[in-house]
């Protein structure tokens, strides 16, 4: 361990004042936007269609301006005075003071929230602006913007929460918004199914998070970060490990980590800006945020941290391998998101030394992945919504701006020296090598694979020969779509400045803990050189095997087992089917059979018996007067005999 | 004082004939007559016992039975008439619709 447990920072906010008391407005603006656009759009579709998209863009931009103002004021405060809280109102208040559940609608604004706020509102606003162009011909554009605003509002609630329950509110809001947006084109069966799949798999993760919240309440009597971080040391390691694993389960669901990764690739059914929003600014980053925010738990539960590292390492390779085989440009990028989130989780799993770099990579990834997805959307826009890269080729001449910005994102994600991804990925690998060389080596390998699949994607899309149909006329997208691309491209290039002088580490240190500079076994520059060489090999392989050959318009079927597996998402769906869906179906049909035979059988059996006896007894009512008379006589004789017997006895 | 025994024996014989007739005959009129026979058998017994005990209780009871029997004849014959009109038959076995 590079630090002692006593160094785990405690959340100890002071009451927010000045510009910080506007924290709630940051959430309220997009939330109001969602309400206005969804209700207004339903009541008066005509007027809203003319200005709804502008309103939908202005509100997140307003949030961004406030976030920026808060961030600048935060920089002006002392290092140890950068944690602020705002009590809005009492949300839940039960039991007598002390042993009941008391939850306030409390917000926490500290360096970690500050960075997330800027990412969500900044990148989110750019995606909103882009959507004006991308969704221009969609009849339900107002509703789309309403959902986007809801998504942003939920994510802002998540990162501004001061306790796990408010966080959970945002967490579920994100789940709802993603469901609505993935299934936005619900007339397509595949989109509706993908939305349901994302929702259901996320429920599995949510179960972990909600159980963790209950455990926190049982253990500490509170769900507040302030209370828990101050008293976490008092809990047993078993409790902390359980808490850590449950939080990880939640994080796996939202961040699409193995084994809850299957929804992410299907989520590509949503409109492309949604994919960008899910992958860059919201949703999948929530899991990483949760783990970094819960550092006071994880720092005391090394076993849980080890599991985080394992999950992260498996996922970063898993996603990278999937990315290699996909011909659908969005799915290839989705595989890469899985892989990159794996890097962030790896950083988060490495403890205090890695938290800051996980967040650093998360921010950079937010820039370049939003750039790449919006670039992919721009390509699709010009190619009549075709997503198959085998139908692209030579697009660099037809879409110069998209090509230029996409290239910046490409160089950033493969970690080309100087670009943002280089700095952040490199730092995570460095820490990983130092603390857990197996994970470190896997991360290096992942970097190589990233180089391969991203180069493959670039070559198939922008280079080589034209492979599109005659009636497709690729064209550059309108300025409203290219402007966000240019901004994001600039950020993808410049993201590394956050590392200058160790700024991001120092800035986040009050939240994530201080680490002393240790003597790494391998010097940092050596790791960088090795990683760059491995990436170069990956790029080289792609150039040789993809760039130098003709790319068939239809995917070849006589491929190796590995390729086939990767095309099928490494059989993630089949594994789920075998392990969960089929036993689940067997269980339900078994329960149904038990219900119909045993439970229903008991009751219907009783009813049948009574009914059968009744059927026999009613034969007595045969309608013949003389048989009734005989019964009379028999009865009378019996009475007489009984009387005689009594009298004579 | 005459012995009451012969009257009771006769009454029993009449009652038995009536009961067997009710159980075995199918013609509603005959069944009806057998019912009357049983009523009169019981009347005979009542009157005989009244004579033996030397009071009028039994005689009064016999009158009641006769009144009830008369009323019964009115209602019963009317029913038999109606059944006969609709079915052209006075057999009690034919009127067996009211069953399971």
Interface residues (C-beta under 8 A of the other chain):
Chain A: X618 X619 X621 X622 X623 X624 X625 X626 X629 X630 X633
Chain B: X19 X22 X23 X24 X26 X31 X92 X93 X95 X96 X97 X98 X99 X100
